[in-house]
């Protein structure tokens, strides 16, 4: 998960540094793991990732939260 966090952080920084025709854009990202054995519970994983996203937004935005 640490490797993925580093890759997503690089993506977030790239978005932040990119000039979108004069518009400053940032990204808040929520991540979670999906257990291959428990793919039936994928809906639950999306709920957890969504909560992580909102946690990022509530903590100043432009960050990553992993749950």
ZAMARGU-4260 file (C-alpha; in steps of 0.2 Angstrom, whole numbers, plus 5000, padded with zeros to 4 digits):
<rodrens>
0) 5000/5000/5000 | 5015/5012/5003 | 5020/5010/4985 | 5003/5015/4979 | 5002/5029/4991
5) 5018/5036/4984 | 5012/5035/4966 | 4995/5043/4971 | 5005/5057/4980 | 5015/5060/4964
10) 4999/5061/4954 | 4992/5073/4967 | 5007/5084/4966 | 5007/5084/4947 | 4989/5090/4946
15) 4993/5104/4958 | 5008/5110/4948 | 4999/5109/4931 | 4992/5125/4923 | 4974/5122/4917
20) 4973/5138/4907 | 4975/5149/4923 | 4964/5138/4934 | 4972/5131/4950 | 4967/5113/4952
25) 4970/5102/4967 | 4965/5084/4971 | 4959/5076/4987 | 4960/5057/4986 | 4953/5043/4996
30) 4960/5025/4995 | 4956/5008/5002 | 4961/4990/4999 | 4950/4977/4991 | 4954/4960/4997
35) 4954/4948/4982 | 4946/4935/4992 | 4931/4946/4997 | 4927/4954/4980 | 4909/4951/4985
40) 4911/4965/4997 | 4917/4978/4984 | 4902/4989/4988 | 4908/4991/5005 | 4926/4995/4999
45) 4919/5009/4989 | 4910/5016/5004 | 4926/5015/5014 | 4936/5024/5000 | 4922/5037/4999
50) 4924/5040/5018 | 4942/5042/5015 | 4939/5055/5002 | 4928/5065/5013 | 4941/5064/5027
55) 4954/5072/5015 | 4942/5086/5010 | 4938/5089/5028 | 4957/5090/5033 | 4961/5104/5021
60) 4959/5096/5004 | 4973/5093/4992 | 4979/5077/5002 | 4977/5058/5002 | 4968/5048/5015
65) 4970/5029/5016 | 4958/5018/5026
</rodrens>
